[in-house]
Amino acid sequence: MYLTRTFGRWQLELHQRAIHLTRTPKPDPNCGACYGRGGHGWMTASGDPDWEDCHCLKQIRTWRLPLWPGRATREEVPF
């Protein structure tokens, strides 16, 4: 079970052992290929929309922040 909150382009997920922070991509408003929409969409023969991302979108970035270390094995020295 986890908790998710979104703040603008940032998404914060609180898991049991870590926090995941994700920044969603933003298209280039001056892109000549998609004109700032972030991709190209069209309708398929079945009537469902299809979408292809443009090259101007940056990669989705995610950071994982562990909340506490995992359990130590018996061979490790505690200090």
N, C-alpha and C positions, 0 to 999 in steps of 0.2 A: 504494500500500500504506500502511496506517495501523494504529495501535495504539489500542485502546479499553479503558478501565478505568472501572468504576463504583464510586462511593463514596457509598452511601446514595441521596439524590435527585440527586446530581451525576454527570454522565458526562463524561469527559475523552477527547478524541480527538486523537492526535498524528499530523498529516499531514506531508508533506514540507516544506511552507513555512509552516504555521500550526498553532496549537493551538486547537481548538474546545472550549469549556466550556459544557455545557448543564445547566440545572436543570429537572428534570421537575416538572410541576404536582402540587399536593397538594389534594385536595378539602376543602371546609369540613365539619368534623364536625357542625356545627349546622344544616346545610342541610335544610329541610323537604321539598325536592323529591326528593333522592336519598338522604337520611339518611346522608351521609358516604361513600357508595360511589363518587361521582364520575360517575355516569351511570345510564342505564337500559338494561337488556339484555333481550332476548327471543329466542325461537327463530323462525326463518323457516319457510316451507312446505317448503323443501328440507332442513331439519334443521340448518342452519348458524346459529350464534349471531350476532345483530346487536347493535350497541352504539351508543348515542347519548350523547355527553358532556353533562354538566350545565353550567348557566351558572355554577356556583360554582367551576369549575376556572379557575385563572389561566392566562394564555398561557404557552407554553413559551418560556423565555428562553435565548438562545444568544449567547455572546460569541466573537469570533474574534480571536486574538492572533497577528499575523504574526511569523515568526521572523527574517526578514531582508527588506530591500526588494528590489523587482524590479530588473531590469537597467536601467541608464540608457541613454537614446537618444543618438545621436551629436550631436544639437544641444545637449544640456545641457552646461553647464560642470561639470567634476568637483568644483570647490571652491565 
